[in-house]
């Protein structure tokens, strides 16, 4: 009886709280083409200065990266993703971002494969042409298309192969995703150390930091589950109450990052734009598991055929 009274008092107190309107999330809808082209130029310049001064090879690498990311970009557009942007990150590669609240497992698999598969097909066509018309440029182009896109299909996160396995089997299981992420960090670190490209160690370092933050965000979501607060929603439809409660969870979880901002005080702070982005990061999309066991098997078979069959075909065509 006493516990019921305490819960009733807590409920009444919450009912008396006036939650200010949540801040407005301003999406950057500006065309990213200019920024991507500028980043592409920086990528080429740094590649030239640090690794290879062969202009033709650098141009081939940039062409492969652009076509690869363009495949992801067009697939996202075809499936009605919003705010789709293509980014080129100097020395590291590129990525495409977009938003969609209801995500289909089948569509996600197609989006992931739309990057490497066209590049691999182009590489094979160039390889066959090179047999009929021997040419060093054709050989270099085919090798570049095949190597970069096959490397991207390795079962390591955040490469496309790792993202495909995550979409098929791990999206709903935080522990498996965390273990897979840690293994990916270790494998990538080993590969970059063996290649002596120490500057590329920034990739696993950023991945490790992202895993750390995602693990803390997962704990926030576990608390939200206990409070029966829906976080499978986009920011636009998030209630004012939900915003401030998620904000409180973030402040409790990151006391040093948001030092000086007290949970439970529902007023805007100097760090509100940063907190707003963090609240948005806690929110999750809804994944529709529409592939089923047979669909998953077929996608995995396609993946194995490509990752194993293309290298075998490459060796055969060079005999």
C-alpha positions in Angstrom: 0.0 0.0 0.0 2.8 2.4 0.9 4.6 1.6 -2.3 1.5 2.3 -4.3 1.2 5.7 -2.6 4.8 6.5 -3.4 4.3 5.6 -7.1 1.1 7.7 -7.1 2.9 10.7 -5.6 5.7 10.3 -8.2 3.1 10.1 -11.0 1.4 13.3 -9.7 4.7 15.1 -9.5 5.6 14.2 -13.0 2.2 15.3 -14.2 2.9 18.8 -12.7 6.2 19.1 -14.6 6.0 21.5 -17.6 8.4 20.3 -20.3 9.6 23.1 -22.6 9.3 22.5 -26.3 12.1 20.3 -27.6 14.8 22.2 -29.7 14.3 22.2 -33.4 16.6 19.7 -35.3 17.9 21.6 -38.3 18.9 19.1 -41.0 21.7 20.2 -43.3 20.0 19.8 -46.6 22.6 21.7 -48.6 23.9 20.0 -51.7 27.0 18.0 -50.7 28.4 17.8 -54.2 30.8 20.7 -53.8 32.1 19.4 -50.5 32.5 15.9 -51.9 34.5 17.2 -54.9 36.7 19.3 -52.6 37.3 16.3 -50.4 38.1 14.2 -53.5 40.8 16.7 -54.5 42.3 16.6 -51.0 42.1 12.8 -51.1 44.1 12.7 -54.3 46.6 15.3 -53.1 47.3 13.4 -49.9 47.5 10.1 -51.7 50.0 11.6 -54.1 52.2 13.1 -51.3 52.1 10.1 -48.9 51.8 7.0 -50.9 52.0 6.9 -54.7 53.0 9.6 -57.2 51.5 7.9 -60.2 48.8 10.3 -61.4 47.1 7.6 -63.5 46.8 5.2 -60.5 45.5 7.9 -58.2 42.9 8.9 -60.7 41.8 5.2 -61.0 41.5 4.9 -57.2 39.4 8.0 -57.0 37.2 6.8 -59.9 36.6 3.5 -58.2 35.7 5.1 -54.9 33.3 7.6 -56.5 31.5 4.8 -58.5 31.4 2.6 -55.4 29.8 5.3 -53.2 27.5 6.3 -56.1 26.1 2.8 -56.1 25.1 3.2 -52.4 23.8 6.7 -53.1 21.5 5.7 -56.0 20.2 2.6 -54.2 19.2 4.8 -51.2 17.5 7.3 -53.5 15.6 4.4 -55.2 14.3 3.3 -51.8 13.2 6.8 -50.8 15.8 7.6 -48.2 15.8 11.3 -47.3 18.7 13.8 -46.9 21.0 11.4 -48.8 24.6 12.7 -49.0 27.8 11.3 -50.4 31.0 12.1 -48.5 34.6 11.5 -49.4 37.0 11.2 -46.5 40.7 12.0 -47.4 42.9 8.8 -47.2 40.1 6.7 -45.7 37.5 6.4 -48.5 33.9 7.5 -48.6 30.5 6.8 -47.2 26.8 7.7 -48.0 24.4 8.8 -45.3 20.6 9.0 -45.5 17.5 8.7 -43.3 14.5 6.4 -43.3 12.5 5.4 -40.2 11.1 2.2 -41.5 14.1 0.2 -42.8 13.6 -3.1 -44.8 16.3 -5.8 -44.3 16.0 -6.6 -48.0 16.4 -3.0 -49.1 19.3 -2.6 -46.7 21.1 -5.6 -48.2 20.6 -4.2 -51.7 21.9 -0.8 -50.7 25.1 -2.4 -49.2 25.7 -4.6 -52.2 25.0 -1.8 -54.7 28.5 -0.4 -53.8 30.9 -3.3 -54.5 29.0 -5.5 -57.0 28.9 -3.0 -59.9 32.6 -2.2 -59.4 33.5 -5.9 -59.4 31.5 -6.4 -62.6 33.3 -3.5 -64.2 36.6 -4.9 -63.1 35.8 -8.3 -64.6 34.7 -6.8 -67.9 38.0 -4.7 -68.0 39.9 -7.9 -67.2 38.3 -9.8 -70.1 38.9 -6.9 -72.4 42.6 -6.8 -71.3 43.0 -10.4 -72.5 41.8 -9.5 -76.0 43.5 -6.1 -76.1 46.6 -6.3 -73.9 47.0 -2.8 -72.3 48.7 -1.8 -69.1 46.1 0.8 -68.4 43.2 -1.7 -68.7 45.1 -4.1 -66.5 45.7 -1.4 -63.8 42.0 -0.3 -64.0 40.7 -3.8 -63.7 43.0 -4.6 -60.7 42.0 -1.4 -59.0 38.3 -2.0 -59.4 38.6 -5.6 -58.3 40.9 -5.1 -55.3 39.1 -2.2 -53.7 35.6 -3.7 -54.1 36.6 -7.2 -53.0 38.5 -5.7 -50.0 35.3 -3.9 -49.1 33.4 -7.2 -49.1 35.6 -8.7 -46.3 33.5 -9.7 -43.3 34.8 -6.8 -41.2 32.9 -3.9 -39.9 32.6 -1.1 -41.2 33.4 -2.6 -44.6 30.4 -3.5 -46.7 30.9 -7.2 -46.0 30.7 -6.6 -42.3 27.7 -4.3 -42.7 25.9 -7.0 -44.7 26.5 -9.6 -42.0 25.3 -7.1 -39.4 22.1 -6.3 -41.4 21.4 -10.1 -41.9 22.1 -11.5 -38.4 23.2 -8.9 -35.8 21.1 -5.8 -36.1 18.8 -6.8 -33.2 21.5 -8.2 -30.9 23.7 -5.7 -29.2 26.1 -8.2 -27.6 26.9 -9.9 -30.9 27.3 -6.6 -32.6 29.6 -5.4 -29.9 31.8 -8.6 -30.1 31.8 -8.4 -33.9 32.9 -4.7 -33.7 35.7 -5.5 -31.3 37.0 -8.3 -33.5 36.8 -6.0 -36.5 38.9 -3.3 -34.7 41.5 -5.9 -33.9 41.6 -7.4 -37.4 41.8 -3.9 -39.1 44.5 -2.8 -36.7 46.5 -5.9 -37.6 46.1 -5.5 -41.3 47.2 -1.8 -41.2 50.2 -2.6 -39.0 51.2 -5.4 -41.5 50.9 -3.0 -44.4 52.9 -0.3 -42.5 50.2 2.3 -43.3 50.2 3.5 -39.7 48.2 6.6 -40.6 45.3 4.3 -41.4 45.2 3.2 -37.8 42.9 6.2 -37.3 40.1 4.0 -38.7 40.1 1.3 -36.0 40.7 4.0 -33.4 37.6 5.9 -34.5 35.7 2.6 -34.6 36.7 1.8 -31.0 35.5 5.2 -29.9 32.2 4.7 -31.7 31.8 1.3 -30.1 32.3 2.8 -26.6 29.7 5.5 -27.3 27.3 3.0 -28.8 27.6 0.8 -25.7 26.7 3.7 -23.5 23.8 4.6 -25.7 22.6 1.0 -25.5 22.5 1.3 -21.7 20.4 4.5 -22.1 18.0 2.5 -24.3 17.8 -0.3 -21.7 16.6 2.3 -19.1 14.2 3.8 -21.6 12.8 0.2 -22.1 12.2 0.0 -18.3 10.4 3.4 -18.5 8.4 2.2 -21.5 9.6 5.1 -23.5 9.6 4.5 -27.2 12.9 5.4 -28.9 12.1 3.7 -32.2 10.9 6.9 -33.6 12.3 9.8 -35.6 13.1 13.1 -33.9 10.2 14.8 -35.7 7.6 12.7 -33.9 9.5 12.6 -30.5 7.4 14.2 -27.8 8.7 17.1 -25.6 8.5 14.9 -22.5 10.5 12.1 -24.3 13.2 14.6 -25.4 13.8 15.9 -21.9 13.8 12.4 -20.3 16.3 11.0 -22.8 18.3 14.2 -22.2 18.3 13.4 -18.5 19.6 9.9 -19.2 22.4 11.3 -21.4 23.4 13.8 -18.7 23.6 11.0 -16.1 25.6 8.8 -18.5 28.1 11.5 -19.6 28.7 13.7 -16.5 32.1 14.9 -17.6 31.1 15.6 -21.2 28.2 17.8 -20.1 29.7 19.0 -16.9 27.8 21.8 -15.2 24.4 20.8 -16.7 22.1 19.3 -14.1 19.6 16.5 -15.0 16.1 17.3 -14.0 16.3 21.0 -14.8 14.3 21.5 -17.9 15.8 24.5 -19.4 18.0 25.1 -22.4 21.8 25.1 -21.9 24.7 26.4 -23.8 25.4 22.8 -25.0 21.9 22.2 -26.2 22.8 21.8 -29.9 25.3 19.1 -28.9 22.8 17.4 -26.6 20.2 17.6 -29.3 22.4 15.6 -31.7 23.1 13.1 -28.9 19.4 12.6 -28.3 18.9 12.0 -32.0 21.7 9.4 -31.9 19.9 7.5 -29.2 16.8 7.2 -31.4 16.7 4.1 -33.6 15.1 3.1 -36.9 12.6 0.2 -37.2 14.1 -2.7 -39.0 11.6 -4.8 -40.9 12.8 -8.5 -41.0 11.4 -9.2 -44.4 14.1 -11.6 -45.8 13.3 -14.7 -43.8 15.6 -17.7 -43.5 15.5 -18.5 -47.2 16.3 -14.9 -48.2 19.2 -14.8 -45.7 20.6 -18.0 -47.2 20.3 -16.7 -50.7 22.1 -13.4 -49.9 24.9 -15.3 -48.1 25.3 -17.6 -51.0 25.6 -14.6 -53.4 28.1 -13.1 -51.0 30.2 -16.3 -50.9 30.0 -16.8 -54.7 31.4 -13.2 -55.2 34.0 -13.2 -52.4 35.3 -16.7 -53.4 34.4 -17.0 -57.1 35.8 -13.7 -58.3 39.4 -14.3 -57.1 39.3 -17.8 -58.7 38.1 -16.3 -61.9 40.9 -13.7 -61.7 43.5 -16.4 -61.4 41.9 -18.5 -64.2 41.9 -15.5 -66.6 45.6 -14.9 -65.9 46.7 -18.4 -66.8 
